[in-house]
Amino acid sequence: MAAYLEHGGSKFWEVKVKSKEATVSWGKVGSDGQSMVKAFDKPADAKAFAAKQTDEKRKKGYVDVATEEAAPLFSLGIVDKASGFSGKGLILLASDTKGVQEIYDVSLVQQDLAKNIDKYYIMQIIVVNSEYHLFTRWGRTGTDGSTQTEGPFELSAQGAAVSSFHKKFKEKTGNDWTQRHPTTFKKKANKYTMVVMDHSARQQKQQAQVITVWEYFVDDGVDGKPTGWYPYVQSASEQMEELHDQYLYNTWLDTRLVSSGAFNYLVDLKEMRQRNTSTGTERQIRRVTPDIASKAAALSAPAAAFREATDLMDEEDEEMDEEDEEMDEEAPGSPVQAGELVVDKLCSWGDAKVYMDYDATLNQTQIGVNANKFYIIQLLKRANGACACWTRWGRVGEDGQNAILIASSLEDGIKTFEKKFKDKTKNNWANRDAFVAHSGKYTLIKLVSSTPITEQHPSVNLPAAKATKSKLSKDVQDLLKLIFSEAKQQLTNTLDVKITSNGLETPLGVLSIAQVEVGEGIVEQALAYIKGKGKKDKSKIQTISSQFYTNIPHKSGRSAPPLLDNLDIVKEKAELCELMRDMVEVAIRSAAGKSQNALHSNDLDSQYDTLQCKVDIVKPNSREHADILKEIKESQERSHGGNGVKTEAIGLRGDWARPGGFERRISDGQRDASGSDMGTDWNLILGAILEAHLHTCSGKVKRVFRLRREEEYERYQPAIGNETYLYHGSRMSNWVGLLSRGILLPKTVVAMGVKRTDEGWLGSGIYFGNADTAAGYAGTSKEGNAYMLMAKTALGKMKDYTKITYGISKPPTGFDSCHGVMGSEFYDDEYVVYTQHQHRLDYLIEFKRT
């Protein structure tokens, strides 16, 4: 056996066993170091000595570094970075019963673009220091996904690792491992398909450090960019190159659905084009390899100048990084200064700082035993070199108990920290990036340590800044105060969270988008289990619920939070995750350009900027205002047979008396742009409407706000036809999100119309109704105000439905939208579109409940 280890990249230690002798070498990396040979009576004794010495070195902070001598087998595969074994292990290459070599590195893909499905599953057996690990990673294409590692399996248990690998392959593909070759592999419905890979070519590319850049072409001035080619970020370039390699040997993978942040892209690798599925924006893409990089001068001069400027900033950042590295080399073991982690709020151990990234926040919620507890571990180091391991534990929301364990040395402190982490989580600290949750153990939480949203801010909770005089109109100020207050109140009433200058701060740290995504994933898991067939196992529901509350801290005191065991509670938690995401994104956007979090400050102009939506008041005495009131009244009449004021009662003629007249006048530009009085006729119309007490589902219109979200105007496609104004109501806490990101296609559940607890009566789409319908579903503030959106909608050719039909994700062939017909199984008319480019938000209607 052989083992080669390094410590901090500066020291090495190596042991090699040959028959009855063990040779130990040590010294500085890059030097020959020193050696010692120790003889034994038996080979087994030499191996036992080597194993014991290696284990002791690992406990002192040494880590394994893979070498050909240390690895029992040679492999052509590339160890997945997310495994935590990259650079430390090799892919297993073994011979089958017929002597044929098999490489245990498989990529699987399941794709159904019509259903928006494009996901991957990676399987590898990784050999690390004569032990086997079965690693798997899966998720939507373009995402990091989830990971799991089984093992370690001892060297003598190679068969067990291989057997487990074969079993997973059969589960995911429906094929036996012996059928893996392209000539015998059979694609099966709802199963993964094996991707043909050239392992040798991939490894040669990696060893040669071939860097291929992927670029996209800009010609619409997005983000102020001049026309020209621009590079993807490095991680996206690597992802695209991986998909390109798959396409070369699997031509059926010429089109991929790639998830990136909040968007999905349909990438055509054959035609080299990408399309944003939400906005419809389509761009040309290209692959720039080193041999043609010099030809990339096809960049326009303005684009090249833009690139040069950004490259200069990147070089400055790199120089700063290099300076930091030099400082680290001069002072080994010193804590990181830039963006350093914050010592726990209850610890007061002199001038101690968190050493490197030795900081773990753990949480565990077990509903069955009413446990909701946290455990914090930090390795601290003082200026005089003294080290200690700080721990604090207790029930979430309380300070709990704490202890500080003084270490005899830095190595001893690291050992104590890693042992605590392993005891509490059943995970090794070295593998924390591939963390696996275990029942009855703590989970590593992805909250931001109690630090501000951006590194440039001080790591303390600042008092809210004094309100400055706003440049906004009083009406818009009133709106902002109300919607931000409602959203913050809903959030703080439900979650164990405080809104500070640092962000949304829980007892365990600042809430992050990554943690919200974890919560969303668990909600989706709960929904799938509840809707699945068969008898439900209460222990399974308890496990899923416990995982949710472990990751999303709630206010529950010492009572157990409710189980996620029915569609009502799952819907509630899905809406909570949506609110959390909206509020975190607002905080992040404000931090990017302001000195304080807009949610925490009293600066209305800052809050307005975070919405990224233009909001203006429509003057009450203007033609535009009268047009809107008239359209609302007509919408009520269309919905419930003219229970409101009759058109003829106010003397309307011509265009105004016909359906669609309002839309034609607006589209012809016949609004009062200045907001001035349009004359006696319009005053008579407005007066007649107001005298008739225009009621919107027992409410009276108070104010109308004009909206403009630029991205909606850019992607809206009026050419689809059949344009009309429709309405959308929502609860009060939603309006910050709706104005800042618009109405999104549902991710988990949809609630529109009555209090539904499923995906919607016409599937997963964006729902609209007539005015009184939408107003009935609008939440009400404590002052009695309610709001609904008035959206321009391109319905195109509608497919009428008289029966509730679940599971629709797009209109039938030949149709552009779906319509639930009032008076059938639908109480109200419901209009559903299934793409983002069929609507835009034009107005926000404020009305008073009466």
Number of C-alpha atoms within 10 A of each C-alpha: 18 23 23 24 22 21 17 13 12 12 16 22 24 21 24 20 22 13 16 15 20 24 17 20 17 19 16 15 15 9 10 10 13 11 13 10 12 12 15 14 10 11 16 13 16 22 22 13 17 22 15 10 15 21 11 11 17 15 16 15 19 21 20 24 18 20 18 12 13 22 23 19 14 16 24 19 23 19 22 19 11 19 22 18 22 16 15 20 27 27 24 25 20 17 10 10 7 6 8 9 11 12 18 20 24 19 19 19 22 22 20 12 12 8 9 14 15 19 22 21 23 17 21 26 29 31 29 25 22 20 20 27 23 21 24 23 20 19 16 19 23 22 16 11 14 15 18 16 20 14 13 16 17 15 15 10 13 18 12 14 22 17 13 14 21 16 14 16 21 17 12 18 23 19 22 16 16 10 13 19 11 10 7 11 17 16 14 13 10 12 17 23 23 25 17 18 18 13 15 13 13 16 15 12 12 12 9 9 9 11 15 17 21 22 19 17 17 19 11 13 10 9 7 8 16 20 19 21 24 21 17 15 11 13 10 17 18 16 15 22 17 12 20 17 15 19 20 15 13 14 11 10 18 17 21 25 24 25 17 13 8 6 11 19 21 19 23 17 20 12 12 15 18 23 17 17 17 16 18 18 13 16 16 16 22 17 18 17 15 12 8 10 12 10 11 11 11 11 16 14 13 13 18 18 13 17 19 12 12 12 12 11 12 12 12 12 12 12 12 12 13 12 12 15 13 12 13 15 14 10 10 11 14 18 20 17 12 10 12 17 22 15 22 20 8 10 14 9 14 9 11 19 23 24 25 16 12 17 22 21 23 24 28 27 30 22 23 14 8 13 19 25 20 25 24 19 23 26 28 29 25 17 12 8 12 15 25 26 25 23 21 19 19 17 18 26 20 12 14 13 12 15 12 16 14 15 19 11 13 20 15 17 25 23 18 19 25 21 17 17 24 15 13 19 23 19 22 16 18 13 14 14 13 21 22 18 15 12 13 13 18 24 26 24 21 20 21 21 21 23 23 25 26 16 11 12 17 14 18 13 18 15 11 16 15 9 11 10 9 12 9 14 11 11 15 16 16 12 15 19 13 18 19 21 16 19 22 20 12 15 22 15 12 13 16 20 22 18 20 21 28 27 31 26 23 21 16 24 21 24 27 21 18 14 20 21 16 17 23 23 16 21 26 16 14 23 22 12 17 18 12 10 8 8 7 13 9 12 11 13 19 19 19 22 25 27 23 24 22 26 23 24 22 21 17 15 13 12 11 17 19 13 19 23 19 14 17 14 16 24 22 15 19 23 19 21 22 17 22 26 21 20 25 20 18 23 24 20 20 22 22 13 11 12 15 28 30 30 26 22 20 17 19 23 17 19 24 20 15 22 20 17 18 15 22 17 18 23 19 16 18 21 26 25 23 23 21 20 20 20 22 24 24 24 23 23 19 15 18 15 9 14 11 18 20 15 18 9 10 15 13 13 10 7 13 19 14 12 14 16 16 22 18 15 15 13 10 9 9 13 17 16 11 10 16 13 14 15 11 9 11 18 16 14 19 22 15 16 22 15 10 14 14 20 21 22 18 13 20 18 20 12 17 24 21 18 21 17 19 13 15 19 14 13 17 21 18 16 10 15 14 14 19 18 25 24 26 26 28 21 16 22 24 21 25 26 23 17 22 20 17 18 17 14 17 15 13 19 22 23 18 22 23 12 10 15 17 21 20 24 24 25 23 23 26 22 27 25 25 25 28 24 26 26 27 19 21 19 18 17 17 8 9 12 20 26 26 25 30 29 20 20 26 24 23 19 16 19 19 14 17 13 13 14 12 13 12 16 16 20 20 12 7 9 14 22 22 26 23 25 19 15 10 13 13 17 13 20 19 24 24 27 27 21 20 21 22 26 26 27 24 18 22 24 22 20 23 19 18 11
